[in-house]
């Protein structure tokens, strides 16, 4: 048995939720936020049989694509007369996934 801990963007969570639920997987969702872009995330916790790990990882990969967006830092630079820097291109989305061995799994 494995524990899959997946951190995904909130805007991809709906599709992933439907995909995993339709396939019969159960999971726990925990609201979280990222440190760099400070955008909303959802952290999923799932107990998965070893033979099903690759299937779940493919579902996550299919639903959580990385994409490029322009983000405005929006902070004027006082030393340059209040100049606001132009937006910068950042990659976001995707998922950060940890797969860990589980010593025991008990559901009560």
N, C-alpha and C positions, 0 to 999 in steps of 0.2 A: 504494500500500500504506500502511496505517496501523498504528500500534502502539496498542493499547488497553491501558491500565493501569487496572485496576478494583480498588478496595479495598472489600471486602464483609465483613460480620460472619460469623464462623464458623458461627453457627446458621442462616444462609441458604445456606451454601456447598454443602451436599449437593444441594439442589434445583437450584442453578445449575450445578453440576458435571454432573448428569444431563442437564439441558436442553442445555447446550453440547455435551456429548459425543454425545448422541443426534442432534444436528444436524450432527455431523461436524467440529466445531471442535476444534483442539488448542490447549493453553495450558500455561503454567508457573505453578504455585502457589508462593507464598512466604508463610510464616507471618509475621504482624506483629501489633502491638497498638496500640490507640488511646491518645492522650494524655489525653483528657478523662475518659472512663469507664473507661479501662484494661482494656477487654474485648478478647478475642481477635478478630483480623481475619485475612483471607487476602487477599493481593495477587495478582491475576491479571495475567499478561503474555501478550498475544495479538497475533500478526501477522494482519491481516485485510485482504482486498481492499477497495478503496474502496466498491464496490457493496454489500458485505455489512455495512458499519459500522452502518447503521440497524437491520438485523435483529438484530445482536448487542446493540445498546443496548436494544432492546425486550425481549430475553430477560433481560438484567440487570434492567431495570425491573420486569418481571413477577415475577421470583424474589426481589427484594430490596426489599420494601416497608418504608417507614418506619412506626414504631409508637411509641406513648406507653407509658412504664413509670414506675413510681415507684422511685427509687433512694434508699437511705439513705446519708447522708454518714457516719454512724456515728462521728463524732468529737465527744466531749463538749466543751462550751465551759466551760473552767475558771472564767472570770470570772462565769459564771452558775450556779455550784454544781454543775458536772458535767452540766448539762442537755444532752440529746442532741436535736438538732433533728429535726423530723418529716421523713419522706421527701419528696423533691421530684420533680415530674413532669418527665421529660426525653424528648425525641424521639430515637430511635436506630434503627439499622437502615439501610435504604436502601443506597446505594453512592456512592462518590466515584469518578468516572470521568474519565480523561484520554485524549484521542484526539490522537495526534501523527503527523505525517508521518514516513515512513521513507524515507531516501535509498536504502538497499539492504537486501535481505533474502537471507541466504545460509543454507541448511540443509545441513550436512555429515553 
